[in-house]
């Protein structure tokens, strides 16, 4: 590993006790802004090719099938790479790891603007996918290290909504570059890369690696709250000498909560992409115009932002009952899905889509936090990558490729059935998680009472 990516040792000079609180608040603010804005910039790069697929087809002579192959290659590459990047993030200087992923994404994205060769583009998109996989794992590790459980749900939800803002920012950058450079695709790719690289540099200046590396106590010591995993063991250790394989087998694969949360997330991903990806094709069967159906994709995305943050705040108000909030959301989601697929009223369908944005993205945000809280802090990145692998390689693929084939052969009823089954699976898994979460919180209460907290 490059020296600048190696984790910094614990600081030898500690922050004076009377200054710890103020220094913690300053560092936490920097971490929250840096993770949110940097991740937003990851999405500017990530969505350029997707957003510009029609001009690319016209300019490069690509077919829809070729575009689909490029995008599906990205999704699978991203899911696989996320698993390994998660393990690497746990062993790295997280703030440099986060910035480096964005710098590399910017470079490979810029190269996309200088070639029309299908195979070179396919190769570059794989490289973009691999470097994009460095983003979420680093952000989630930082948030877990810098924020206490009592307010981590709110902070995590604020960060999770950055990708929605990133989608908007991507469109804004494309429109600006198109206007300034007369529609040049080369300049669209290049402008996005330059802007994102500048943001990465600015955010690197205000970001922080981990508390103990800057002379602060770790979060468990600072907050006075002991967090436990399902085995009743404390999760506060930030670094470990365990190998990638040891962490994977000892802390991930044998952890029942990790598996339950991961499969819940995969099921909700099927619902997410099963609804969102097919809005432009499905809604015209309900009488919507093609143009209005496209706008509803944006409404579905943007409507989630306030709901995700509010429900993250609710999970903190309930003292960390993340799975309970997810369970309630999924009950509402199932009701909305039934209405979405059976209603013939365009007004009702529009309202339901607006509501479903929050009911889908809030659980997706919280399960990301749940899988991090289920493992020791030295395994947060790997837990994120493990879940991401299932989300993209299985969840997104089932929601796009599988549903597309089913609709071709059996009609839109098959799409609804697939999504219903996924929602039902999430419901059953969350029943288990609600009781498991309660048991873990009871163990934490006893541990904290024994420590006088």
TORKOL-4160 file (C-alpha; in steps of 0.2 Angstrom, whole numbers, padded with zeros to 4 digits, m for minus):
453
<pt num="1" X="0000" Y="0000" Z="0000"/>
<pt num="2" X="0006" Y="0018" Z="m0004"/>
<pt num="3" X="0013" Y="0026" Z="0012"/>
<pt num="4" X="0000" Y="0040" Z="0011"/>
<pt num="5" X="m0014" Y="0027" Z="0011"/>
<pt num="6" X="m0008" Y="0019" Z="0027"/>
<pt num="7" X="m0017" Y="0023" Z="0043"/>
<pt num="8" X="m0009" Y="0035" Z="0054"/>
<pt num="9" X="m0003" Y="0029" Z="0071"/>
<pt num="10" X="m0012" Y="0035" Z="0087"/>
<pt num="11" X="m0006" Y="0053" Z="0091"/>
<pt num="12" X="0007" Y="0054" Z="0104"/>
<pt num="13" X="0002" Y="0072" Z="0109"/>
<pt num="14" X="m0016" Y="0071" Z="0116"/>
<pt num="15" X="m0029" Y="0086" Z="0115"/>
<pt num="16" X="m0030" Y="0093" Z="0133"/>
<pt num="17" X="m0046" Y="0087" Z="0142"/>
<pt num="18" X="m0054" Y="0104" Z="0143"/>
<pt num="19" X="m0052" Y="0106" Z="0124"/>
<pt num="20" X="m0058" Y="0089" Z="0119"/>
<pt num="21" X="m0077" Y="0093" Z="0117"/>
<pt num="22" X="m0073" Y="0108" Z="0106"/>
<pt num="23" X="m0061" Y="0099" Z="0095"/>
<pt num="24" X="m0073" Y="0085" Z="0093"/>
<pt num="25" X="m0087" Y="0096" Z="0087"/>
<pt num="26" X="m0075" Y="0105" Z="0075"/>
<pt num="27" X="m0069" Y="0088" Z="0068"/>
<pt num="28" X="m0086" Y="0081" Z="0067"/>
<pt num="29" X="m0092" Y="0096" Z="0057"/>
<pt num="30" X="m0078" Y="0094" Z="0045"/>
<pt num="31" X="m0081" Y="0075" Z="0043"/>
<pt num="32" X="m0099" Y="0077" Z="0040"/>
<pt num="33" X="m0097" Y="0091" Z="0026"/>
<pt num="34" X="m0082" Y="0082" Z="0018"/>
<pt num="35" X="m0091" Y="0065" Z="0017"/>
<pt num="36" X="m0107" Y="0072" Z="0010"/>
<pt num="37" X="m0099" Y="0084" Z="m0003"/>
<pt num="38" X="m0086" Y="0071" Z="m0008"/>
<pt num="39" X="m0099" Y="0058" Z="m0010"/>
<pt num="40" X="m0110" Y="0070" Z="m0020"/>
<pt num="41" X="m0095" Y="0073" Z="m0032"/>
<pt num="42" X="m0093" Y="0054" Z="m0034"/>
<pt num="43" X="m0111" Y="0054" Z="m0041"/>
<pt num="44" X="m0106" Y="0068" Z="m0053"/>
<pt num="45" X="m0094" Y="0056" Z="m0061"/>
<pt num="46" X="m0104" Y="0041" Z="m0059"/>
<pt num="47" X="m0119" Y="0047" Z="m0068"/>
<pt num="48" X="m0111" Y="0056" Z="m0083"/>
<pt num="49" X="m0112" Y="0041" Z="m0094"/>
<pt num="50" X="m0129" Y="0036" Z="m0089"/>
<pt num="51" X="m0136" Y="0054" Z="m0091"/>
<pt num="52" X="m0128" Y="0057" Z="m0108"/>
<pt num="53" X="m0132" Y="0039" Z="m0115"/>
<pt num="54" X="m0143" Y="0046" Z="m0129"/>
<pt num="55" X="m0130" Y="0059" Z="m0136"/>
<pt num="56" X="m0117" Y="0046" Z="m0134"/>
<pt num="57" X="m0127" Y="0034" Z="m0145"/>
<pt num="58" X="m0130" Y="0047" Z="m0158"/>
<pt num="59" X="m0112" Y="0053" Z="m0158"/>
<pt num="60" X="m0103" Y="0036" Z="m0157"/>
<pt num="61" X="m0116" Y="0025" Z="m0166"/>
<pt num="62" X="m0119" Y="0014" Z="m0151"/>
<pt num="63" X="m0134" Y="0003" Z="m0150"/>
<pt num="64" X="m0145" Y="0002" Z="m0135"/>
<pt num="65" X="m0138" Y="m0015" Z="m0132"/>
<pt num="66" X="m0121" Y="m0009" Z="m0131"/>
<pt num="67" X="m0126" Y="0005" Z="m0119"/>
<pt num="68" X="m0134" Y="m0008" Z="m0108"/>
<pt num="69" X="m0119" Y="m0019" Z="m0108"/>
<pt num="70" X="m0108" Y="m0004" Z="m0103"/>
<pt num="71" X="m0120" Y="0000" Z="m0089"/>
<pt num="72" X="m0122" Y="m0017" Z="m0083"/>
<pt num="73" X="m0104" Y="m0020" Z="m0083"/>
<pt num="74" X="m0102" Y="m0005" Z="m0072"/>
<pt num="75" X="m0115" Y="m0011" Z="m0060"/>
<pt num="76" X="m0107" Y="m0029" Z="m0058"/>
<pt num="77" X="m0090" Y="m0022" Z="m0057"/>
<pt num="78" X="m0095" Y="m0009" Z="m0044"/>
<pt num="79" X="m0103" Y="m0023" Z="m0033"/>
<pt num="80" X="m0088" Y="m0034" Z="m0034"/>
<pt num="81" X="m0075" Y="m0021" Z="m0031"/>
<pt num="82" X="m0085" Y="m0014" Z="m0016"/>
<pt num="83" X="m0082" Y="m0030" Z="m0006"/>
<pt num="84" X="m0063" Y="m0029" Z="m0008"/>
<pt num="85" X="m0062" Y="m0010" Z="m0007"/>
<pt num="86" X="m0072" Y="m0011" Z="0010"/>
<pt num="87" X="m0059" Y="m0022" Z="0017"/>
<pt num="88" X="m0045" Y="m0011" Z="0011"/>
<pt num="89" X="m0053" Y="0005" Z="0018"/>
<pt num="90" X="m0053" Y="m0003" Z="0035"/>
<pt num="91" X="m0034" Y="m0004" Z="0034"/>
<pt num="92" X="m0031" Y="0013" Z="0026"/>
<pt num="93" X="m0030" Y="0031" Z="0030"/>
<pt num="94" X="m0049" Y="0034" Z="0027"/>
<pt num="95" X="m0049" Y="0052" Z="0022"/>
<pt num="96" X="m0035" Y="0049" Z="0009"/>
<pt num="97" X="m0043" Y="0033" Z="0003"/>
<pt num="98" X="m0059" Y="0043" Z="0000"/>
<pt num="99" X="m0051" Y="0057" Z="m0010"/>
<pt num="100" X="m0040" Y="0045" Z="m0020"/>
<pt num="101" X="m0055" Y="0036" Z="m0026"/>
<pt num="102" X="m0063" Y="0052" Z="m0032"/>
<pt num="103" X="m0046" Y="0058" Z="m0040"/>
<pt num="104" X="m0044" Y="0041" Z="m0050"/>
<pt num="105" X="m0063" Y="0041" Z="m0055"/>
<pt num="106" X="m0060" Y="0059" Z="m0062"/>
<pt num="107" X="m0045" Y="0053" Z="m0072"/>
<pt num="108" X="m0054" Y="0038" Z="m0080"/>
<pt num="109" X="m0069" Y="0048" Z="m0083"/>
<pt num="110" X="m0059" Y="0061" Z="m0092"/>
<pt num="111" X="m0052" Y="0048" Z="m0103"/>
<pt num="112" X="m0070" Y="0043" Z="m0108"/>
<pt num="113" X="m0071" Y="0059" Z="m0117"/>
<pt num="114" X="m0057" Y="0056" Z="m0129"/>
<pt num="115" X="m0062" Y="0039" Z="m0136"/>
<pt num="116" X="m0076" Y="0032" Z="m0146"/>
<pt num="117" X="m0070" Y="0014" Z="m0146"/>
<pt num="118" X="m0083" Y="0003" Z="m0138"/>
<pt num="119" X="m0070" Y="m0009" Z="m0130"/>
<pt num="120" X="m0059" Y="0005" Z="m0123"/>
<pt num="121" X="m0075" Y="0013" Z="m0116"/>
<pt num="122" X="m0080" Y="m0004" Z="m0108"/>
<pt num="123" X="m0063" Y="m0006" Z="m0100"/>
<pt num="124" X="m0063" Y="0012" Z="m0094"/>
<pt num="125" X="m0080" Y="0010" Z="m0086"/>
<pt num="126" X="m0074" Y="m0005" Z="m0076"/>
<pt num="127" X="m0060" Y="0006" Z="m0070"/>
<pt num="128" X="m0072" Y="0019" Z="m0065"/>
<pt num="129" X="m0083" Y="0006" Z="m0056"/>
<pt num="130" X="m0068" Y="0000" Z="m0046"/>
<pt num="131" X="m0063" Y="0017" Z="m0040"/>
<pt num="132" X="m0081" Y="0022" Z="m0037"/>
<pt num="133" X="m0082" Y="0008" Z="m0025"/>
<pt num="134" X="m0070" Y="0017" Z="m0014"/>
<pt num="135" X="m0082" Y="0031" Z="m0009"/>
<pt num="136" X="m0096" Y="0024" Z="0001"/>
<pt num="137" X="m0085" Y="0012" Z="0011"/>
<pt num="138" X="m0074" Y="0026" Z="0017"/>
<pt num="139" X="m0088" Y="0038" Z="0021"/>
<pt num="140" X="m0098" Y="0025" Z="0031"/>
<pt num="141" X="m0082" Y="0020" Z="0041"/>
<pt num="142" X="m0079" Y="0039" Z="0045"/>
<pt num="143" X="m0096" Y="0042" Z="0051"/>
<pt num="144" X="m0096" Y="0026" Z="0062"/>
<pt num="145" X="m0079" Y="0032" Z="0070"/>
<pt num="146" X="m0084" Y="0050" Z="0073"/>
<pt num="147" X="m0102" Y="0050" Z="0078"/>
<pt num="148" X="m0110" Y="0042" Z="0094"/>
<pt num="149" X="m0125" Y="0030" Z="0092"/>
<pt num="150" X="m0137" Y="0043" Z="0099"/>
<pt num="151" X="m0136" Y="0054" Z="0084"/>
<pt num="152" X="m0127" Y="0043" Z="0071"/>
<pt num="153" X="m0144" Y="0039" Z="0062"/>
<pt num="154" X="m0147" Y="0058" Z="0059"/>
<pt num="155" X="m0129" Y="0060" Z="0052"/>
<pt num="156" X="m0129" Y="0045" Z="0042"/>
<pt num="157" X="m0146" Y="0049" Z="0034"/>
<pt num="158" X="m0139" Y="0067" Z="0030"/>
<pt num="159" X="m0124" Y="0058" Z="0021"/>
<pt num="160" X="m0135" Y="0045" Z="0013"/>
<pt num="161" X="m0145" Y="0059" Z="0004"/>
<pt num="162" X="m0130" Y="0066" Z="m0004"/>
<pt num="163" X="m0132" Y="0054" Z="m0019"/>
<pt num="164" X="m0149" Y="0062" Z="m0022"/>
<pt num="165" X="m0141" Y="0079" Z="m0023"/>
<pt num="166" X="m0127" Y="0071" Z="m0033"/>
<pt num="167" X="m0139" Y="0066" Z="m0046"/>
<pt num="168" X="m0145" Y="0084" Z="m0047"/>
<pt num="169" X="m0127" Y="0091" Z="m0047"/>
<pt num="170" X="m0123" Y="0079" Z="m0062"/>
<pt num="171" X="m0137" Y="0086" Z="m0073"/>
<pt num="172" X="m0132" Y="0104" Z="m0068"/>
<pt num="173" X="m0113" Y="0101" Z="m0073"/>
<pt num="174" X="m0119" Y="0093" Z="m0089"/>
<pt num="175" X="m0130" Y="0108" Z="m0094"/>
<pt num="176" X="m0116" Y="0120" Z="m0089"/>
<pt num="177" X="m0103" Y="0111" Z="m0100"/>
<pt num="178" X="m0115" Y="0109" Z="m0114"/>
<pt num="179" X="m0119" Y="0128" Z="m0114"/>
<pt num="180" X="m0101" Y="0133" Z="m0112"/>
<pt num="181" X="m0094" Y="0121" Z="m0125"/>
<pt num="182" X="m0107" Y="0120" Z="m0138"/>
<pt num="183" X="m0112" Y="0102" Z="m0134"/>
<pt num="184" X="m0095" Y="0094" Z="m0134"/>
<pt num="185" X="m0096" Y="0077" Z="m0126"/>
<pt num="186" X="m0077" Y="0078" Z="m0123"/>
<pt num="187" X="m0079" Y="0094" Z="m0113"/>
<pt num="188" X="m0094" Y="0087" Z="m0103"/>
<pt num="189" X="m0083" Y="0072" Z="m0097"/>
<pt num="190" X="m0068" Y="0084" Z="m0094"/>
<pt num="191" X="m0078" Y="0097" Z="m0085"/>
<pt num="192" X="m0086" Y="0085" Z="m0073"/>
<pt num="193" X="m0069" Y="0078" Z="m0069"/>
<pt num="194" X="m0061" Y="0095" Z="m0066"/>
<pt num="195" X="m0075" Y="0101" Z="m0055"/>
<pt num="196" X="m0075" Y="0084" Z="m0045"/>
<pt num="197" X="m0056" Y="0084" Z="m0043"/>
<pt num="198" X="m0056" Y="0102" Z="m0036"/>
<pt num="199" X="m0070" Y="0097" Z="m0024"/>
<pt num="200" X="m0060" Y="0082" Z="m0018"/>
<pt num="201" X="m0045" Y="0093" Z="m0014"/>
<pt num="202" X="m0055" Y="0106" Z="m0004"/>
<pt num="203" X="m0064" Y="0092" Z="0006"/>
<pt num="204" X="m0048" Y="0084" Z="0009"/>
<pt num="205" X="m0042" Y="0099" Z="0019"/>
<pt num="206" X="m0057" Y="0099" Z="0031"/>
<pt num="207" X="m0058" Y="0080" Z="0033"/>
<pt num="208" X="m0051" Y="0069" Z="0047"/>
<pt num="209" X="m0045" Y="0051" Z="0048"/>
<pt num="210" X="m0051" Y="0045" Z="0065"/>
<pt num="211" X="m0051" Y="0052" Z="0083"/>
<pt num="212" X="m0036" Y="0043" Z="0090"/>
<pt num="213" X="m0025" Y="0048" Z="0076"/>
<pt num="214" X="m0028" Y="0067" Z="0080"/>
<pt num="215" X="m0026" Y="0065" Z="0099"/>
<pt num="216" X="m0044" Y="0063" Z="0103"/>
<pt num="217" X="m0052" Y="0048" Z="0113"/>
<pt num="218" X="m0061" Y="0036" Z="0102"/>
<pt num="219" X="m0080" Y="0038" Z="0102"/>
<pt num="220" X="m0084" Y="0024" Z="0114"/>
<pt num="221" X="m0073" Y="0033" Z="0127"/>
<pt num="222" X="m0079" Y="0050" Z="0123"/>
<pt num="223" X="m0097" Y="0047" Z="0123"/>
<pt num="224" X="m0096" Y="0035" Z="0138"/>
<pt num="225" X="m0108" Y="0023" Z="0128"/>
<pt num="226" X="m0103" Y="0004" Z="0126"/>
<pt num="227" X="m0109" Y="m0003" Z="0109"/>
<pt num="228" X="m0110" Y="m0022" Z="0107"/>
<pt num="229" X="m0112" Y="m0034" Z="0093"/>
<pt num="230" X="m0123" Y="m0049" Z="0093"/>
<pt num="231" X="m0111" Y="m0059" Z="0103"/>
<pt num="232" X="m0110" Y="m0046" Z="0117"/>
<pt num="233" X="m0093" Y="m0040" Z="0112"/>
<pt num="234" X="m0088" Y="m0022" Z="0112"/>
<pt num="235" X="m0086" Y="m0014" Z="0094"/>
<pt num="236" X="m0075" Y="0001" Z="0098"/>
<pt num="237" X="m0058" Y="m0005" Z="0092"/>
<pt num="238" X="m0054" Y="0006" Z="0077"/>
<pt num="239" X="m0039" Y="m0004" Z="0069"/>
<pt num="240" X="m0035" Y="m0023" Z="0069"/>
<pt num="241" X="m0020" Y="m0034" Z="0065"/>
<pt num="242" X="m0032" Y="m0047" Z="0058"/>
<pt num="243" X="m0030" Y="m0051" Z="0039"/>
<pt num="244" X="m0044" Y="m0047" Z="0026"/>
<pt num="245" X="m0049" Y="m0066" Z="0026"/>
<pt num="246" X="m0049" Y="m0067" Z="0045"/>
<pt num="247" X="m0061" Y="m0052" Z="0047"/>
<pt num="248" X="m0072" Y="m0058" Z="0033"/>
<pt num="249" X="m0074" Y="m0075" Z="0041"/>
<pt num="250" X="m0074" Y="m0071" Z="0059"/>
<pt num="251" X="m0084" Y="m0054" Z="0059"/>
<pt num="252" X="m0094" Y="m0055" Z="0043"/>
<pt num="253" X="m0099" Y="m0072" Z="0037"/>
<pt num="254" X="m0102" Y="m0079" Z="0055"/>
<pt num="255" X="m0113" Y="m0064" Z="0060"/>
<pt num="256" X="m0131" Y="m0068" Z="0059"/>
<pt num="257" X="m0136" Y="m0049" Z="0060"/>
<pt num="258" X="m0125" Y="m0045" Z="0045"/>
<pt num="259" X="m0133" Y="m0058" Z="0034"/>
<pt num="260" X="m0151" Y="m0053" Z="0039"/>
<pt num="261" X="m0147" Y="m0035" Z="0036"/>
<pt num="262" X="m0138" Y="m0038" Z="0020"/>
<pt num="263" X="m0153" Y="m0049" Z="0013"/>
<pt num="264" X="m0165" Y="m0036" Z="0019"/>
<pt num="265" X="m0155" Y="m0023" Z="0009"/>
<pt num="266" X="m0154" Y="m0034" Z="m0006"/>
<pt num="267" X="m0173" Y="m0036" Z="m0006"/>
<pt num="268" X="m0176" Y="m0017" Z="m0004"/>
<pt num="269" X="m0164" Y="m0014" Z="m0019"/>
<pt num="270" X="m0175" Y="m0025" Z="m0030"/>
<pt num="271" X="m0190" Y="m0015" Z="m0025"/>
<pt num="272" X="m0180" Y="0002" Z="m0028"/>
<pt num="273" X="m0173" Y="m0003" Z="m0045"/>
<pt num="274" X="m0189" Y="m0013" Z="m0049"/>
<pt num="275" X="m0199" Y="0003" Z="m0047"/>
<pt num="276" X="m0187" Y="0017" Z="m0053"/>
<pt num="277" X="m0179" Y="0009" Z="m0068"/>
<pt num="278" X="m0196" Y="0005" Z="m0076"/>
<pt num="279" X="m0205" Y="0021" Z="m0072"/>
<pt num="280" X="m0203" Y="0027" Z="m0090"/>
<pt num="281" X="m0209" Y="0011" Z="m0098"/>
<pt num="282" X="m0222" Y="0006" Z="m0085"/>
<pt num="283" X="m0232" Y="0023" Z="m0082"/>
<pt num="284" X="m0236" Y="0025" Z="m0101"/>
<pt num="285" X="m0247" Y="0009" Z="m0099"/>
<pt num="286" X="m0257" Y="0019" Z="m0086"/>
<pt num="287" X="m0260" Y="0033" Z="m0098"/>
<pt num="288" X="m0245" Y="0045" Z="m0093"/>
<pt num="289" X="m0235" Y="0054" Z="m0107"/>
<pt num="290" X="m0218" Y="0048" Z="m0110"/>
<pt num="291" X="m0211" Y="0066" Z="m0105"/>
<pt num="292" X="m0221" Y="0066" Z="m0088"/>
<pt num="293" X="m0215" Y="0048" Z="m0084"/>
<pt num="294" X="m0197" Y="0054" Z="m0085"/>
<pt num="295" X="m0200" Y="0069" Z="m0074"/>
<pt num="296" X="m0208" Y="0057" Z="m0061"/>
<pt num="297" X="m0191" Y="0048" Z="m0060"/>
<pt num="298" X="m0184" Y="0064" Z="m0053"/>
<pt num="299" X="m0198" Y="0066" Z="m0041"/>
<pt num="300" X="m0196" Y="0049" Z="m0035"/>
<pt num="301" X="m0178" Y="0053" Z="m0031"/>
<pt num="302" X="m0179" Y="0070" Z="m0024"/>
<pt num="303" X="m0194" Y="0067" Z="m0013"/>
<pt num="304" X="m0184" Y="0055" Z="m0003"/>
<pt num="305" X="m0171" Y="0068" Z="0004"/>
<pt num="306" X="m0182" Y="0076" Z="0018"/>
<pt num="307" X="m0190" Y="0059" Z="0022"/>
<pt num="308" X="m0173" Y="0050" Z="0024"/>
<pt num="309" X="m0166" Y="0063" Z="0036"/>
<pt num="310" X="m0182" Y="0064" Z="0046"/>
<pt num="311" X="m0183" Y="0045" Z="0048"/>
<pt num="312" X="m0165" Y="0044" Z="0052"/>
<pt num="313" X="m0169" Y="0057" Z="0066"/>
<pt num="314" X="m0183" Y="0046" Z="0072"/>
<pt num="315" X="m0172" Y="0031" Z="0074"/>
<pt num="316" X="m0160" Y="0042" Z="0085"/>
<pt num="317" X="m0176" Y="0048" Z="0095"/>
<pt num="318" X="m0180" Y="0029" Z="0097"/>
<pt num="319" X="m0162" Y="0026" Z="0105"/>
<pt num="320" X="m0156" Y="0017" Z="0089"/>
<pt num="321" X="m0171" Y="0006" Z="0085"/>
<pt num="322" X="m0166" Y="0007" Z="0066"/>
<pt num="323" X="m0174" Y="m0010" Z="0062"/>
<pt num="324" X="m0191" Y="m0004" Z="0070"/>
<pt num="325" X="m0191" Y="0011" Z="0059"/>
<pt num="326" X="m0187" Y="0001" Z="0043"/>
<pt num="327" X="m0201" Y="m0012" Z="0048"/>
<pt num="328" X="m0214" Y="0002" Z="0049"/>
<pt num="329" X="m0207" Y="0009" Z="0032"/>
<pt num="330" X="m0209" Y="m0008" Z="0024"/>
<pt num="331" X="m0227" Y="m0010" Z="0030"/>
<pt num="332" X="m0231" Y="0007" Z="0022"/>
<pt num="333" X="m0221" Y="0003" Z="0006"/>
<pt num="334" X="m0231" Y="m0013" Z="0003"/>
<pt num="335" X="m0247" Y="m0003" Z="0004"/>
<pt num="336" X="m0240" Y="0009" Z="m0008"/>
<pt num="337" X="m0234" Y="m0004" Z="m0020"/>
<pt num="338" X="m0251" Y="m0012" Z="m0020"/>
<pt num="339" X="m0259" Y="0005" Z="m0024"/>
<pt num="340" X="m0245" Y="0009" Z="m0037"/>
<pt num="341" X="m0249" Y="m0007" Z="m0047"/>
<pt num="342" X="m0268" Y="m0008" Z="m0046"/>
<pt num="343" X="m0273" Y="0010" Z="m0047"/>
<pt num="344" X="m0279" Y="0018" Z="m0063"/>
<pt num="345" X="m0279" Y="0036" Z="m0056"/>
<pt num="346" X="m0264" Y="0046" Z="m0062"/>
<pt num="347" X="m0265" Y="0058" Z="m0047"/>
<pt num="348" X="m0265" Y="0043" Z="m0035"/>
<pt num="349" X="m0250" Y="0035" Z="m0044"/>
<pt num="350" X="m0240" Y="0052" Z="m0043"/>
<pt num="351" X="m0244" Y="0054" Z="m0025"/>
<pt num="352" X="m0239" Y="0036" Z="m0021"/>
<pt num="353" X="m0222" Y="0038" Z="m0030"/>
<pt num="354" X="m0219" Y="0054" Z="m0020"/>
<pt num="355" X="m0222" Y="0044" Z="m0004"/>
<pt num="356" X="m0212" Y="0028" Z="m0009"/>
<pt num="357" X="m0196" Y="0038" Z="m0012"/>
<pt num="358" X="m0195" Y="0040" Z="0007"/>
<pt num="359" X="m0201" Y="0023" Z="0011"/>
<pt num="360" X="m0188" Y="0015" Z="0000"/>
<pt num="361" X="m0173" Y="0026" Z="0003"/>
<pt num="362" X="m0175" Y="0028" Z="0022"/>
<pt num="363" X="m0173" Y="0009" Z="0025"/>
<pt num="364" X="m0159" Y="0008" Z="0013"/>
<pt num="365" X="m0150" Y="0022" Z="0022"/>
<pt num="366" X="m0154" Y="0014" Z="0039"/>
<pt num="367" X="m0149" Y="m0004" Z="0034"/>
<pt num="368" X="m0132" Y="0003" Z="0029"/>
<pt num="369" X="m0130" Y="0010" Z="0046"/>
<pt num="370" X="m0136" Y="m0006" Z="0054"/>
<pt num="371" X="m0124" Y="m0017" Z="0045"/>
<pt num="372" X="m0110" Y="m0005" Z="0052"/>
<pt num="373" X="m0116" Y="m0006" Z="0069"/>
<pt num="374" X="m0117" Y="m0025" Z="0069"/>
<pt num="375" X="m0098" Y="m0027" Z="0068"/>
<pt num="376" X="m0082" Y="m0020" Z="0076"/>
<pt num="377" X="m0076" Y="m0003" Z="0070"/>
<pt num="378" X="m0061" Y="m0011" Z="0062"/>
<pt num="379" X="m0073" Y="m0021" Z="0050"/>
<pt num="380" X="m0085" Y="m0006" Z="0046"/>
<pt num="381" X="m0079" Y="m0004" Z="0028"/>
<pt num="382" X="m0079" Y="m0023" Z="0024"/>
<pt num="383" X="m0097" Y="m0024" Z="0031"/>
<pt num="384" X="m0102" Y="m0010" Z="0019"/>
<pt num="385" X="m0093" Y="m0019" Z="0004"/>
<pt num="386" X="m0101" Y="m0035" Z="0009"/>
<pt num="387" X="m0119" Y="m0028" Z="0008"/>
<pt num="388" X="m0115" Y="m0018" Z="m0007"/>
<pt num="389" X="m0109" Y="m0034" Z="m0016"/>
<pt num="390" X="m0127" Y="m0042" Z="m0014"/>
<pt num="391" X="m0136" Y="m0025" Z="m0017"/>
<pt num="392" X="m0128" Y="m0023" Z="m0034"/>
<pt num="393" X="m0123" Y="m0040" Z="m0041"/>
<pt num="394" X="m0140" Y="m0048" Z="m0036"/>
<pt num="395" X="m0152" Y="m0035" Z="m0031"/>
<pt num="396" X="m0150" Y="m0022" Z="m0045"/>
<pt num="397" X="m0147" Y="m0037" Z="m0058"/>
<pt num="398" X="m0164" Y="m0045" Z="m0053"/>
<pt num="399" X="m0173" Y="m0028" Z="m0054"/>
<pt num="400" X="m0167" Y="m0024" Z="m0071"/>
<pt num="401" X="m0161" Y="m0039" Z="m0081"/>
<pt num="402" X="m0173" Y="m0052" Z="m0073"/>
<pt num="403" X="m0189" Y="m0040" Z="m0073"/>
<pt num="404" X="m0185" Y="m0035" Z="m0091"/>
<pt num="405" X="m0186" Y="m0053" Z="m0096"/>
<pt num="406" X="m0201" Y="m0057" Z="m0086"/>
<pt num="407" X="m0211" Y="m0042" Z="m0093"/>
<pt num="408" X="m0206" Y="m0047" Z="m0111"/>
<pt num="409" X="m0213" Y="m0065" Z="m0108"/>
<pt num="410" X="m0227" Y="m0062" Z="m0096"/>
<pt num="411" X="m0232" Y="m0044" Z="m0095"/>
<pt num="412" X="m0231" Y="m0031" Z="m0081"/>
<pt num="413" X="m0240" Y="m0042" Z="m0069"/>
<pt num="414" X="m0224" Y="m0052" Z="m0068"/>
<pt num="415" X="m0214" Y="m0036" Z="m0063"/>
<pt num="416" X="m0227" Y="m0033" Z="m0049"/>
<pt num="417" X="m0226" Y="m0051" Z="m0042"/>
<pt num="418" X="m0207" Y="m0050" Z="m0042"/>
<pt num="419" X="m0207" Y="m0034" Z="m0032"/>
<pt num="420" X="m0221" Y="m0040" Z="m0020"/>
<pt num="421" X="m0210" Y="m0055" Z="m0016"/>
<pt num="422" X="m0195" Y="m0044" Z="m0013"/>
<pt num="423" X="m0205" Y="m0033" Z="m0001"/>
<pt num="424" X="m0212" Y="m0048" Z="0008"/>
<pt num="425" X="m0194" Y="m0055" Z="0010"/>
<pt num="426" X="m0189" Y="m0038" Z="0018"/>
<pt num="427" X="m0204" Y="m0038" Z="0029"/>
<pt num="428" X="m0200" Y="m0056" Z="0036"/>
<pt num="429" X="m0181" Y="m0052" Z="0038"/>
<pt num="430" X="m0186" Y="m0036" Z="0048"/>
<pt num="431" X="m0197" Y="m0046" Z="0060"/>
<pt num="432" X="m0181" Y="m0056" Z="0065"/>
<pt num="433" X="m0171" Y="m0040" Z="0066"/>
<pt num="434" X="m0183" Y="m0030" Z="0077"/>
<pt num="435" X="m0182" Y="m0044" Z="0090"/>
<pt num="436" X="m0163" Y="m0046" Z="0088"/>
<pt num="437" X="m0160" Y="m0027" Z="0089"/>
<pt num="438" X="m0170" Y="m0027" Z="0105"/>
<pt num="439" X="m0160" Y="m0041" Z="0113"/>
<pt num="440" X="m0143" Y="m0032" Z="0108"/>
<pt num="441" X="m0150" Y="m0016" Z="0116"/>
<pt num="442" X="m0154" Y="m0025" Z="0132"/>
<pt num="443" X="m0136" Y="m0031" Z="0133"/>
<pt num="444" X="m0129" Y="m0014" Z="0129"/>
<pt num="445" X="m0140" Y="m0007" Z="0143"/>
<pt num="446" X="m0133" Y="m0020" Z="0156"/>
<pt num="447" X="m0115" Y="m0016" Z="0150"/>
<pt num="448" X="m0117" Y="0003" Z="0152"/>
<pt num="449" X="m0126" Y="0001" Z="0169"/>
<pt num="450" X="m0111" Y="m0010" Z="0175"/>
<pt num="451" X="m0099" Y="0004" Z="0169"/>
<pt num="452" X="m0110" Y="0017" Z="0178"/>
<pt num="453" X="m0116" Y="0025" Z="0162"/>
